[in-house]
Amino acid sequence: MIAWTVFLIIVVIGVLNLFLVHPVPAMGYLLLSLIYFPPTNGYLHRRLGFTFPVAVKVILFVIIMMFTLGVSDLGDMIDKL
């Protein structure tokens, strides 16, 4: 359930970047959101025998949120509201 929630949060950030900022960071966010998509995790485990550890996912989510709210143009737009 947590993985789906984080996946949806990052997808929403990507879509907002697509419409409000620029398509390039939006594609980056959408690609990063695939790390949290449970079927992708299962696919990686079946095909490659590799999964992302939970600690890596948590650290990556914190970095994404800090970047989105602190440094990116989307964070500046949110501050102006």
C-alpha positions in Angstrom: 0.0 0.0 0.0 2.8 2.4 0.8 4.6 1.6 -2.5 1.4 2.5 -4.4 1.0 5.7 -2.5 4.6 6.8 -3.0 4.3 5.8 -6.7 1.2 8.0 -7.1 2.8 11.0 -5.3 5.8 10.9 -7.7 3.6 10.4 -10.7 1.5 13.5 -9.7 4.8 15.5 -9.3 5.8 14.3 -12.7 2.5 15.3 -14.3 2.6 18.7 -12.6 6.1 19.3 -13.9 4.9 18.3 -17.4 2.2 20.9 -17.4 3.7 23.7 -15.3 7.4 23.5 -15.8 9.0 21.5 -18.6 8.7 18.0 -20.1 12.3 17.0 -19.3 12.1 16.9 -15.5 8.7 15.4 -15.8 10.1 12.4 -17.7 12.7 12.0 -15.0 10.1 11.9 -12.3 8.0 9.5 -14.2 10.9 7.2 -14.8 11.9 7.4 -11.1 8.3 6.5 -10.1 8.7 3.1 -11.8 11.1 2.2 -8.9 8.1 2.3 -6.6 5.6 0.6 -8.9 5.0 -2.9 -7.4 4.6 -4.7 -10.7 8.0 -3.3 -11.9 9.6 -4.5 -8.7 8.2 -8.0 -9.3 9.4 -7.9 -13.0 12.9 -7.0 -11.9 13.0 -9.7 -9.4 11.8 -12.4 -11.9 13.9 -11.3 -14.8 17.1 -10.1 -13.2 16.9 -11.4 -9.6 17.3 -7.8 -8.4 15.1 -5.6 -6.3 15.6 -2.2 -4.9 16.1 -2.4 -1.1 13.6 -0.5 1.1 16.3 1.8 2.5 17.2 2.9 -1.0 13.6 3.6 -1.8 13.1 5.7 1.3 16.3 7.7 0.8 15.4 8.3 -2.9 11.9 9.4 -1.9 13.3 11.9 0.7 15.7 13.3 -2.0 13.0 13.6 -4.5 10.7 15.5 -2.1 13.6 17.8 -1.0 14.5 18.5 -4.6 10.9 19.1 -5.6 10.0 21.4 -2.8 13.3 23.1 -2.3 15.2 23.5 -5.6 12.9 22.9 -8.5 10.7 25.3 -10.4 7.6 23.5 -9.2 8.6 24.2 -5.6 8.8 27.9 -6.5 5.4 27.8 -8.1 3.9 26.2 -5.0 5.5 28.9 -2.8 3.9 31.7 -4.8 0.4 30.3 -4.2 
